[in-house]
Amino acid sequence: INGGGLNSLSLCSNSTVMAWGYNINGQLGLGDTTKRLSPVEVHGPENVGFLTGITALASGGDALAGVSHSLALKNDSTVWTWGWNHYGQLGTGDTISENVPVQVSNLTGIIAIAGGGFHSYALKSDSTVWAWGRNYHGELGTGDTISNNTPVQVHGPGNVGFLTGIIAIASGGWGHSYALKSDGTVWSWGQNFYGQLGVGDTTDRHSPT
């Protein structure tokens, strides 16, 4: 199960997805923007049939702003997204919101996904991390604050090279991200107004620390 900004998702044992709740951004993936008070099955790409072969779910968004987006990882290691896309958080190369699942551009070999407030990211089988969407606080980990509507690779500490050796990822609700390395250390980047990066200060980081 997974909770979005104002919606909920459930992965069923037959690899389909059920959704319910607020739907103004199409975040339920039903081909419309009508809220649902009980679970309904997420539709397939181009609103044909239903979404199948799913192995993991994630959500992003901001409940206070009433916006959210949804992500699904398929058994072929591709990522599918739907919902609000104002900052390119669907990773489709544009900023057009979608009310049914669409495939994230040029992204394969994925083993885990995560959704932030207005960004998304994925862990590849080669232990690298890829991110897309809003980047106002450096939450994409690319060493800058330039937003991207297609996946870009997260840079390494000190903005040198790329982040590698990652075995798990997670994201905070507004604009920060986390990664667990194979050596048991935790790395964070993005917004740090309340010290949520755990680095001893309240300064944003634009690359993993």
N, C-alpha and C positions, 0 to 999 in steps of 0.2 A: 504494500500500500504506500501511497505517497500523497502529501498535502501541498497544494499550491497556494497562491495568494488568497483566493476565495473559492477554491474548487478542490476536489479530491479525485484521485485515480486509484484503481485497483488492478493488479495483474492477476489474471485467472490461471488455473492449472492447465488450461488448454492453450495458453500463450496469447489469449486475446486480452483486451483492456476495457474496463468499465470506468465511466466517469460520471460525476454529478456535482451540482453546485452552480456557482455563478458562471456565466458564459458570454459576457459582453464582448470579449476579445476572441471568441471562438475557441477558448482554451479547453473545451470539452471534446473537440474534434468530431462534432456531429453534423457539420455542414451548415450550421446556423449559429445564431447568437442568443438562443432562448435558454434560460436557466432550467435546470432539471432538479427536482426534489428527491429523486431516487435514481439508482445507477442505471445507465444505458450504455450500450456497447459502442466504443469508438469506431468511427467509420474508416474505410480504407483510403488510400491515395486517390485523388480526383473524385472523392465521394462515392467510390464504387466498392461494394461489399464492406468487409470489416477488416480492421488492422489485425494481422496475425503474425505468428513467429516471434513474439516479443519476449525478451529475457530480462529486461530491467526498465524501470521508470524513474523519471526525475521531474521536478517542477521548479519554476522560478517565478518571481513577481513581487509585487508590493501590495499587500492587502489594503493599506491606507489609501493608495492611489487607485485601487480597484482594477489593477492590471496583472496579468499573469500569462505564462507560456508553459507548454508541456513538452517533454522529451521522452522518446522511447528508443531503446536499443534492440535491434533485431538479431536473430540467430545467425545472420550472415555478416554480422559485425558492422552494419551500417546504422546511422542515427537518423531518426525521424522526429520532426518537431511541428508544433501547431500553436496558435494563439497570438498574443500581442507581439509585434515585431518592430516597434518604433525605432529601436536602436540596433536592429539587425541581429537580435538574439536568437532568431530561428536559423541563422547561418545559411540562408538561401541566396545571398548575393544582392538582396534588396531590403527595403523596409516596409514591405506589404504584409499585413497580418493575414493569417491563414486559419480557416475554420475546419480544415481536415489535414491530416498528416502530409508533410512534404519532406523530401530527403535533404539532409544537410549536404551542402556542396563539397565535393572533393574530400570526403572523409570516410575512410575504410579502416578495417583492422582494429576497431574499437572494442574495448573490454569493460569499460565503465563510463558512466555519464553523471553530470551534476548540473544543477541549475541555480544561479544566483538571482539577485533582485532584477537586474536587467541584462544579465549575461549568462552564457552557458559554456561548459567545457567538457572535454572528453579525454580519457586515458587510452592510449594506443597499446597494442600488444608488444611494442618495442620499448615500453616504459617511458614514452614521451607524453607530454600534455599539450592539448590544443584548446584554444579558447576563442570566443567570438561574442559580439554584442557591445554594450556600452563599456567605456573605459575611462570614465571621468576621474577615477581614483587610482588608476593603474591596476584594476582588477583582472585585466587580461594577462598581466605579467610580461608585457612586451617591452618594458623599459620606457614607456611613454604614456600619454593619455589620449591616444588616437583610437577611436572606436572602429570596429571592423565587422562587416556583415557576412564575412566568410571566415572559416577557421584559420587561426594563425598559431604558430608554435610558441609556447611559453618559454621565455628566456631563462638562462641560468642565473645563479646568485651574482649580484653586482653587475647584472646585464651582460655577462660574459657567456658566450655559447648558448646552449639550451639546457633546460631542466631534464635530467635523465634519472634512471633508476627508481622511478615512481611505481608504487604498488597499489595506492588508493588515493582518491580525491574526494573533497567535500567543499561546500560553498556556504558562505553566510548570506543572510537575507537581503542585504543592501548592496554592498560592493566590495566583498573581500573573499579570498579563496585560500584553500589549504591543500597540501599534498603530503603524503606519507612516503618516505623513502625506504628502500630495502634495508638500510642500516638502522632503521627504527627512529630516525629523526623526523621532525615535523617542520615543514616550510610554509610560510604564509606571505600573502601580498595583497595590496589593495587598500581600501579605506581602513583607517586606524584611529578614528576620532575618540573612541572609548577604550583604546588599547586592545582591541579585539585580535590584533595580530600576535600579541604575546611577546613583543620584542623589547619591552621596558620603556616605551615612550608612546606618544600619540601622533607620530608622523606617518603619513601614508607611504607605502612602498610600491614602486612601479615594477619591481622584479622580486623574485622569491628571496626571503630572508629567514 
